[in-house]
């Protein structure tokens, strides 16, 4: 009976641009050297790509709090 870990992995790996270690393509950080990947490297999104989405959600939260405050003060 063959064990699952004896079979080759189907997961794609790429070399770390910093140290050359093989890293899973969906990894955010190299387990060997700690290098954080940006989009286009081994995986993950860069802060500049996540920032606009996060700022939009923060803006929605602020608007919701202002509307809630207006409704509460009118009661």
PyMOL commands that set and color helices and strands:
alter all, ss='L'
color gray80, all
select helices_A, chain A and resi 4-6+47-74
alter helices_A, ss='H'
color red, helices_A
select strands_A, chain A and resi 13-15+22-24
alter strands_A, ss='S'
color yellow, strands_A
deselect
rebuild
show_as cartoon
